[in-house]
Protein backbone atom coordinates (compact mmCIF):
# COMPACT_ATOMS: atom_id res chain seq x y z
CA UNK A 1 0.00 0.00 0.00
CA UNK A 2 1.37 3.42 -0.85
CA UNK A 3 1.77 5.84 2.03
CA UNK A 4 -0.37 8.27 0.06
CA UNK A 5 -3.26 5.78 0.24
CA UNK A 6 -3.01 5.72 4.05
CA UNK A 7 -4.13 9.33 4.23
CA UNK A 8 -0.86 10.41 5.84
CA UNK A 9 0.40 13.80 4.80
CA UNK A 10 3.92 15.08 5.46
CA UNK A 11 2.96 16.38 8.92
CA UNK A 12 1.43 13.07 9.98
CA UNK A 13 4.50 11.27 8.67
CA UNK A 14 6.80 13.59 10.65
CA UNK A 15 4.77 13.04 13.83
CA UNK A 16 4.89 9.27 13.38
CA UNK A 17 8.66 9.31 12.86
CA UNK A 18 9.13 11.55 15.92
CA UNK A 19 7.01 9.27 18.11
CA UNK A 20 8.85 6.19 16.88
CA UNK A 21 12.15 7.92 17.60
CA UNK A 22 10.95 8.68 21.15
CA UNK A 23 10.09 4.99 21.63
CA UNK A 24 13.03 3.36 19.81
CA UNK A 25 15.74 6.02 19.92
CA UNK A 26 16.13 5.64 16.15
CA UNK A 27 15.25 7.84 13.19
CA UNK A 28 16.44 6.01 10.07
CA UNK A 29 15.70 9.04 7.92
CA UNK A 30 18.31 11.24 9.63
CA UNK A 31 20.88 8.49 10.27
CA UNK A 32 21.39 7.68 6.60
CA UNK A 33 22.81 10.22 4.16
CA UNK A 34 20.90 8.64 1.27
CA UNK A 35 17.54 8.15 2.97
CA UNK A 36 14.57 8.78 0.73
CA UNK A 37 10.93 9.30 1.56
CA UNK A 38 9.36 5.81 1.57
CA UNK A 39 6.76 5.24 -1.12
CA UNK A 40 4.96 2.35 0.56
CA UNK A 41 4.19 1.12 4.05
CA UNK A 42 6.62 -1.74 3.37
CA UNK A 43 9.38 0.75 2.50
CA UNK A 44 8.68 2.55 5.77
CA UNK A 45 8.91 -0.66 7.81
CA UNK A 46 12.10 -1.73 6.00
CA UNK A 47 13.71 1.62 6.82
CA UNK A 48 13.41 0.73 10.51
CA UNK A 49 14.38 -2.91 10.02
CA UNK A 50 17.56 -1.95 8.15
CA UNK A 51 18.98 0.50 10.69
CA UNK A 52 22.53 -0.55 11.60
CA UNK A 53 22.87 -1.71 15.19
N, C-alpha and C positions, 0 to 999 in steps of 0.2 A: 504494500500500500504506500502510495506517495505521501510524504508529510503534508503536502498541500491538501490532500483528501481528508486529513484528520481534522482540518479546521484550524490548525495552529498557524498563527502569524508569527512574524519575527519576534514580537514581544513575548508571546507565549513560549516560544522556543527558548528565548534567553532566560525566562523565569525557570523553565524546566531544567536547563543546564545549570543554573545557579543553585537550585535546590538539590540537584544530584551532586554538585560539588560540595555543598554543605554536608551531605550524608556520606559521600565516599572519599572526599578530599581530592577528587580528580576532575579535571576539565580537559578532556582530550582535544578540544578545539583550540586551546591556548598552549598546550604542551607541544604539539606538532607544528613545525614551520609550514608544512604543506597540507594542513587540514582544510577540507572543503566542506561547505554546507551539505549535509546529507540529503539525498533526494528521496529516500524511502525510510520507513520505520526500521527496516533491516539494516540499512546503512548506519542509522543512528545507534542501534544496539551494537553493531560491529565496532563502531568508534570507541565504545567503552570496553568492549571485550579485547581490543587490540592495544590497549594502553600498556606500555612497558612497565614491568614491575619495579 
